[in-house]
C-alpha cells in the first residue's frame, strides 16, 4: 500500500506505486526542424533524480526515431518496475528536448551540452521541480539475492485472461509444478497503486519471489499486471478497490478453467490493499478455499491513514507535538473530503485553501486536491474491510510485522480477527513477525525509506510459513 498521508508527504508519483498508466498506442507530438540543426537524441538516457538529501531515484528515457526530425520515447524507472511507459509528447528544438508525461502529471525539459555530452534539465511533477542530468547508457536490470534464477524447476507461462464485466485483457504469469495435477492454486493481488505482476518496487520483486517459493511447494500461482499497467489493458484512473476486486475475481475464474488446477482448492493472497480486495472477492465467491492476508487492513481508510501518519513520523523520530498536529490536520482534510453537506466544488475549494494556508505552492496544492478527490481515494477513506470479513467461513492466514509503519500489526491484526470472530469464523491463523516491515523485510525502523536499502525481499520464514499453511496447516483448522 502506498503512503496516503496528505500533509505528511507530497510524493513524486513514481517513488511508490500509485501512478495511473495506460499502455495504449503512443501519442507522439513533435515539430520537425532542419536536419543540420538536430542533435541526435536516439538511445537510452539515464540520470539520478535527487528526491531529498539522502535518497535518489534512477530514471531514464529510451528515445527512438519516428521519422524526419520526430522522436518517440519510453520512460524507464527500473527500480519501480516501470518499463517502456509511453510518454505523451516529445519535442526537440535545436539542442533542447522537452518530454511530457501527462498521465504522471510530469515533464522533463533539458539542453544537450556538446562538451559534457549530457542533457541537463529539470523534472517537474505535481508542482515540484528536481534537477535531472541525463547521460547516455544502457537500461540496467535490478537483481536482488532472492530473485529466482532460470531454469526453474517448474513451468512458467505468460498468459492473458479476460476481465469481467468490462471485457479487457489482463496480462499475467502462471507458475505451476511439473505434472498433470490437479494442484491447489492461488491468485496474488498487489497493494494500492498501479504495479506489475511482480509487485515491483525499489528494486524488489516480492511477488516473483513469493510465486517461486509457493510453486516449489506444489502450488499453482497466478500473478498479473494491474489494469492499465505494463501489459494489461484497462484504465485505472476512475477505478476503486471494488473494481480491482472484479479483476481478481476474473483471475480466480480463469484458474478454474485450467485442467491442472484443483477448482475446489483455489485461494487468494493479498498484500496491503490486496488484503482488502481478497475478502471482497471471497464474499462474492463462496467456493474459494482460503485467504492469505499479508499486511491487510482491518479498519476503514481514515483510521488507516491516521495510524499510518503517526507511525511513519515516529519512525522518522519526529516530535510528538508535530505528530499530533499533522494527524489532526490530515483528519480535518479527510472530513472535508467526505462532507456530503457541501457540494463537491465547495469541498475541493475548502481543501485547496487549507493546503495553500499551510505553505504549499498552488501547483502542489491543486495536485493534492486532484488526488484526494479521485474515486479510488474517496472510496478508500470509507471502505471498511470488516464488512467483508464478517461472515467468511474459509480458513484465513493473517500476517503482519512489528515494524510495519503503513499497516501496523497492533491496530489491524486484532481488528481482522475481531471481524472474523463476529461472523463465527474461528478458522484463522495469526503470525506477527518480530522486526519485519510492510514488505516483510527485516528492518530497523520500518520507515518506507528503508525498503530499497534492504537486500532481502521477503523474510524466508514468511515464505516457508505461507507455503506450509496453504499445503497442509489450514486443513487442521
Order of alpha helices (4+ residues) and beta strands (2+ residues): beta-beta-beta-beta-beta-beta-beta-beta-beta-beta-beta-beta-beta-beta-alpha-beta-alpha-beta-alpha-beta-alpha-alpha-alpha-alpha-alpha-alpha-beta-alpha-beta-alpha
